[in-house]
Amino acid sequence: MISLYITSLRPAGGKTAFAAGLAKLFHDAGKKVGLLKPVVAGPELPGNGYVDPDAAFFQKAFSPEEPANAFNVIAPSDKLKEALQKVSSTLQGKKDVLIVEGINLAGPHQQLSIELARAVGARVIMVARYSKDTSVERVVQACAPLNGTLLGVIINAVPAARVSRAREDLAAPLEKAGLKVLSIVPEDRVLCSVSVADLAEGLKGKVLINQDRLDAIAENFMLGAMTLESGKTYFNRKPNKVAIIRGERPDMMLAALHTSTIGIIATGDVPPSDQAMLEAEVKKVPVVAVPRDTAAVAAEVEKVLAGARFRHEKKLERVTEILGRTLDFKALAKEMGLN
């Protein structure tokens, strides 16, 4: 069994997405794939039955027949390395490749992350999320302790208009410094999105209708504001959207419901009209009531988006497709020793 350890330059770098996406690529290539997420135990975690949400997603996406806690390893920091080794050894002979979603290389557990990779004899991929503070020097410094175990770097979430610049100003200097850049992944609307369920939870809203439709991904957001153009023309501007509309504006709700809308956030203290609710039921669009003004809700949505997680089947499909386009998977598998 060959092990692959995915780490990142900082939190929310994209480890979960690429661990799952690479697992899917190996699975589709006919390999038996194991997925593990080591978690440092702490007072905020429940007892031994705790299942990390990412591990629960791995189980649902790849092996629903296995218990969810088989996908995470939880132990105090001083015992996590041994716990990971123990679980890894049980997979020997059962899996062709083990992918570990590791701990990021920033913060108090940087050294532990390096030790975890060594504990399972893993090759390492480092994910660097593109931002103004993602410098060549910082990436090189973070990768230095990985020595000969590093397979390369994935530069993640690059705005479309900056892909060429990222290639010139970041990828090329990293290659010159001896670090292989495996992929430059463009920023993607689906991967940055949240589901209607995430919105309802994050906004502490009440789902009024179509509870079974909350899994849809919101790729766009629109405010039901006053506009000189017709409501339908206005809402037709963006597909797969959540519309944020005051409860007393059934005209705007009806206009949104006649376009590509996957959810409505009804704001304010006035509930949506019966006509709007009936149309939402017919269109199978969930309506979530949030008793705060539209401006406050819009600001809160920004916070929910900032904390967007990967755990969605549609996101797995998208990241696998993106890696298939941007990553030389055959070369990676060969480098790992997988034929």
C-alpha positions in Angstrom: 0.0 0.0 0.0 1.3 3.4 -1.0 0.4 6.4 1.2 -0.3 10.0 0.1 -0.5 12.8 2.6 -2.3 16.0 1.7 -1.4 19.1 3.7 -1.9 22.8 3.2 -0.2 26.1 3.8 -3.0 27.3 6.0 -6.5 26.4 7.3 -9.2 26.2 4.6 -6.6 25.7 1.9 -8.5 22.9 0.2 -7.1 19.7 1.8 -10.5 18.0 2.0 -11.4 18.7 -1.6 -8.1 17.4 -3.1 -8.0 14.4 -0.8 -11.5 13.4 -2.0 -10.8 14.4 -5.6 -7.6 12.4 -5.8 -9.3 9.4 -4.1 -12.0 9.5 -6.8 -9.3 9.6 -9.5 -7.5 6.6 -8.1 -10.8 4.8 -7.6 -11.8 5.4 -11.2 -8.4 4.1 -12.2 -9.3 0.8 -10.6 -7.3 1.2 -7.3 -8.6 0.2 -3.9 -8.5 3.5 -2.0 -8.4 4.2 1.8 -9.2 7.6 3.2 -8.2 8.8 6.7 -8.4 12.1 8.6 -6.3 12.4 11.7 -7.8 14.7 14.3 -6.2 16.1 17.4 -8.4 15.2 20.4 -9.4 18.1 22.6 -12.0 19.1 25.3 -14.4 20.4 22.6 -14.7 16.9 21.0 -17.2 14.3 22.3 -16.1 10.9 23.3 -14.8 7.9 21.3 -17.8 7.9 19.1 -17.0 11.3 17.6 -17.0 11.4 13.8 -15.3 14.3 12.0 -17.7 15.8 9.5 -15.1 15.4 6.7 -14.7 11.7 7.6 -18.5 11.3 7.5 -18.5 12.7 4.0 -15.7 10.4 2.9 -17.7 7.5 4.2 -20.9 8.6 2.4 -19.1 9.2 -0.8 -16.8 6.2 -1.0 -17.8 3.4 1.4 -21.3 3.7 2.9 -21.1 0.1 4.0 -18.2 1.0 6.4 -18.7 2.8 9.8 -18.0 6.5 9.5 -15.5 6.5 12.4 -13.3 4.2 10.2 -12.4 7.3 8.2 -10.9 9.3 11.1 -8.2 8.8 13.7 -8.7 10.7 16.9 -6.1 11.0 19.6 -4.2 13.6 21.7 -1.4 15.2 19.9 1.3 13.2 21.6 -0.4 9.9 20.7 -1.8 10.7 17.3 1.2 9.5 15.3 1.0 6.1 16.9 -2.7 5.9 16.4 -2.4 6.7 12.7 0.3 4.1 12.3 -1.9 1.5 13.9 -4.9 2.2 11.7 -2.7 2.4 8.6 -1.2 -1.0 9.4 -4.7 -2.6 9.5 -5.2 -1.4 5.9 -2.0 -3.0 4.5 -2.9 -5.6 1.9 -6.5 -4.3 1.8 -5.9 -1.0 -0.1 -3.6 0.0 -3.0 -3.3 3.6 -1.9 -4.1 5.3 1.4 -4.9 9.1 1.2 -4.5 11.0 4.5 -6.1 14.4 4.8 -3.4 15.8 7.1 -3.0 18.8 9.4 -2.0 22.1 7.8 1.5 23.4 8.0 0.6 26.6 9.9 -0.2 26.9 13.6 0.7 24.9 16.6 0.7 21.4 15.0 3.1 22.1 12.1 5.7 19.6 13.4 3.0 17.0 14.2 1.8 17.3 10.6 5.3 16.4 9.3 5.6 13.5 11.8 2.2 12.1 10.7 3.3 12.0 7.1 6.5 10.2 8.1 4.7 7.8 10.3 2.9 6.2 7.4 5.8 6.6 4.9 3.7 8.9 2.8 4.6 11.1 -0.2 3.2 14.6 0.3 1.2 17.1 -1.7 1.0 20.6 -0.3 -2.0 22.8 -1.2 -1.3 26.5 -1.4 -4.4 28.6 -1.6 -3.8 31.6 -3.8 -3.9 34.9 -2.0 -2.0 38.1 -1.5 0.1 36.6 1.2 0.9 33.3 -0.7 4.5 34.2 -1.5 7.2 32.0 -3.1 9.3 32.3 0.1 6.5 31.2 2.3 5.7 28.1 0.2 9.4 27.1 0.0 9.9 27.6 3.7 6.8 25.5 4.6 7.9 22.7 2.2 11.5 22.6 3.4 11.0 20.1 6.3 9.3 17.7 3.9 12.7 16.8 2.4 12.4 14.1 -0.3 8.9 13.2 0.5 7.2 16.1 -1.3 5.6 15.2 -4.6 4.7 18.7 -5.4 2.4 21.7 -4.8 -1.1 22.5 -5.9 -1.9 26.2 -6.2 -5.6 26.4 -5.4 -8.4 28.9 -6.0 -6.7 31.2 -8.5 -9.2 33.8 -9.9 -9.6 33.3 -13.6 -8.2 36.7 -14.5 -5.0 35.9 -12.5 -4.1 32.4 -13.7 -1.4 33.6 -16.1 0.0 35.8 -13.4 0.0 33.0 -10.9 1.8 30.8 -13.4 4.5 33.5 -13.9 4.8 35.0 -10.4 4.3 31.9 -8.3 4.5 28.6 -10.2 7.6 29.4 -12.3 9.7 30.6 -9.3 8.6 27.6 -7.3 9.7 25.3 -10.1 13.0 27.2 -10.2 13.4 26.6 -6.4 13.0 22.9 -7.0 9.3 22.4 -6.1 7.2 20.8 -8.7 3.8 22.5 -9.3 1.3 19.7 -10.0 -1.7 21.9 -10.8 -3.0 25.4 -10.9 -6.6 25.2 -9.9 -8.8 28.1 -10.9 -11.3 29.5 -8.5 -14.6 27.7 -9.0 -18.1 29.0 -8.2 -19.4 25.5 -7.2 -16.4 24.8 -4.9 -16.9 28.1 -3.2 -20.6 27.7 -2.8 -22.9 26.5 0.0 -26.1 24.4 0.1 -29.4 25.8 1.1 -29.1 23.6 4.2 -25.8 25.3 5.1 -27.5 28.7 4.7 -30.5 27.7 6.8 -28.2 26.5 9.6 -25.7 29.4 9.3 -28.5 32.0 9.4 -30.4 30.2 12.1 -33.5 30.3 9.8 -36.7 28.3 9.9 -37.4 26.1 6.9 -41.0 26.8 5.9 -41.4 24.5 3.0 -39.6 21.8 0.9 -37.3 20.5 3.7 -36.3 17.7 1.4 -34.8 20.2 -1.2 -32.1 21.7 1.0 -29.2 19.9 -0.6 -29.2 22.1 -3.7 -26.0 24.2 -4.2 -26.3 27.9 -4.4 -24.0 29.2 -7.1 -25.4 32.8 -7.0 -27.2 35.1 -4.7 -29.5 38.0 -5.6 -31.3 40.6 -3.5 -35.0 41.2 -4.2 -34.4 45.0 -4.3 -36.4 47.7 -6.0 -35.5 47.8 -9.7 -36.8 49.6 -12.8 -36.8 46.4 -14.9 -39.3 43.7 -14.4 -38.7 41.2 -11.6 -38.4 38.3 -13.9 -35.9 40.0 -16.2 -33.9 41.0 -13.1 -33.8 37.5 -11.7 -33.0 35.9 -15.0 -29.5 37.4 -14.8 -28.2 34.6 -12.7 -28.9 30.8 -12.6 -28.9 28.4 -9.7 -29.4 31.2 -7.2 -30.8 31.9 -3.7 -32.9 35.0 -3.7 -33.0 37.1 -0.5 -36.4 38.9 -0.4 -38.5 40.6 2.2 -41.4 38.5 3.3 -43.9 41.3 2.3 -42.8 41.2 -1.4 -44.7 38.3 -2.9 -44.3 40.0 -6.4 -40.5 39.6 -6.2 -40.8 36.1 -4.8 -43.1 35.0 -7.6 -40.7 36.6 -10.2 -37.7 34.8 -8.7 -39.7 31.5 -8.6 -40.2 31.8 -12.4 -36.5 31.8 -13.0 -33.6 29.5 -12.1 -33.9 29.7 -8.3 -33.0 26.9 -5.9 -34.0 28.7 -2.6 -35.6 31.8 -1.1 -34.5 33.5 2.1 -37.6 35.4 3.3 -36.4 38.3 5.5 -38.2 40.5 8.0 -41.1 39.9 10.3 -43.8 39.5 7.7 -44.3 35.8 6.5 -44.5 35.1 2.7 -48.0 35.3 1.2 -50.0 32.1 0.6 -49.7 32.7 -3.1 -45.9 32.8 -2.9 -45.7 29.7 -0.7 -48.0 27.8 -3.1 -45.8 28.7 -6.0 -42.7 27.6 -4.1 -44.4 24.3 -3.3 -45.2 23.8 -7.0 -41.7 24.7 -8.0 -40.2 22.6 -5.2 -38.1 25.5 -4.0 -37.4 25.7 -0.2 -38.3 28.9 1.6 -36.3 29.8 4.7 -37.6 32.5 7.1 -35.0 34.7 8.8 -36.6 37.4 11.0 -34.0 40.1 10.3 -33.8 42.8 7.7 -32.4 42.0 4.2 -29.2 44.0 4.7 -28.3 42.2 7.9 -29.1 38.8 6.3 -27.0 39.6 3.2 -24.0 40.4 5.5 -24.5 37.1 7.4 -24.6 35.2 4.1 -21.1 36.5 3.4 -19.9 35.0 6.6 -21.5 31.7 5.8 -19.8 31.7 2.4 -16.5 32.4 4.0 -16.8 29.2 6.0 -18.0 27.1 3.1 -17.1 23.4 3.5 -16.4 20.8 0.8 -18.9 18.2 2.0 -21.2 17.9 -1.0 -21.5 15.3 -3.8 -21.7 18.0 -6.5 -18.4 19.5 -5.2 -16.7 16.1 -5.4 -17.8 15.7 -9.0 -16.5 19.2 -9.8 -13.1 18.9 -8.1 -12.5 15.5 -9.8 -13.3 17.1 -13.1 -11.0 20.0 -12.5 -8.1 17.8 -11.4 -8.7 15.7 -14.5 -8.1 18.8 -16.6 -5.3 20.4 -14.7 -3.3 17.6 -13.2 -1.2 15.0 -15.0 -2.7 12.1 -13.1 -0.8 9.3 -14.9 2.5 11.0 -14.2 1.5 11.4 -10.5 0.6 7.8 -10.2 3.8 6.7 -11.8 5.8 9.0 -9.5 4.1 7.4 -6.5 4.9 3.9 -7.8 1.4 3.0 -8.8 1.0 1.4 -12.3 
